[in-house]
Amino acid sequence: MFADVRAAWNALGLAFSVHVQGKKTSPWCRINRIDDSDSFQLWIDTRDVHNVHRASRFCHWFIALPFGGGGRADQPLVQWMPIPRARDNPGAIAEGLLQARSERLPGGYRLDVLLPAASLTGYEPAEHPRLGFTYAVIDRELGEQTLSAGAPLPYREDPSLWATLELVDPKRK
């Protein structure tokens, strides 16, 4: 495993931190080829439905690049993407709502991503504390690291292949 992925949550949204190690070359990130760039990709189903093979309006796909944004292509960026074969898409996301921060490190980088609740259709942790979830860290040099099912399975478009992320409220224990 070349990437350490961590997640946190509260009622205001979800946060992720990715630390990629073992690189000998700089990350390859192009805003005009976002789906082909070195990236951290997230799939989230705010209803955790595992008995369907096509995404619903509660399913989201985000791609985060550690670099490639900004005027000098040295800033991170996060973008929502439509899930192939989805039955419906989630609500529109306001410009500037998705946030990311990155840092170059010797032999890699760290990328932090914040997905506010307003960017996640159906995000209601008190009512729906379980999320369908998977991720992929894509790196042209190091390969692909996924949470659960990976290629050749169609995890990018089939929510039944995603794991469950349980949002545990420490105050309720």
Buried (B, 14 or more C-beta within 10 A) or exposed (E): EBBBBEBEBEEEBBBBBBBBBEBEEEBBBBBEEBEEBBBBBBBBBBBBBBEBEBBBBBBBBBBBBBBBBEEEEEBBBBBBBEBEEBEEBBEEBEEEBBBBEBEEEEEBBBBBBBBBBEBBBBBEBEEBBBBBBBBBBBBEBBEEBBBEBBEEEEBBBBBBBBBEBEBEEEEEE
